[in-house]
Amino acid sequence: MSKTTRYPKLKGELKELAKELKYWKPKRKFDKRGNYTLYQINAHIWKRKYEFRHKHIAYCQLRGRLRWEIEKPALDNLPKEKYIEEIMSKHGETLCASTQKSV
């Protein structure tokens, strides 16, 4: 019996972002920076973390999780709803009202 993955393209994107984060994070150490400045490295990391967070939320919601089950962000660190909706619509689904419950 083979296990099929729902939304394989989005899951692949998440895996690729995770690989990139694993590549860049150790480069913050001074002896591993090469020709990059700490600012450039942190910019790469921040961009990928931002994208990963929002794609992860979209992926989980597409698979039926409620938002409060995925994460409980601080009020000053809320995800960008428009970006999540763009990701979901790109992968063929729209946000249903039941996934926006907050507790």
Beta strands, then each sheet from edge to edge (+ up, - down):
end
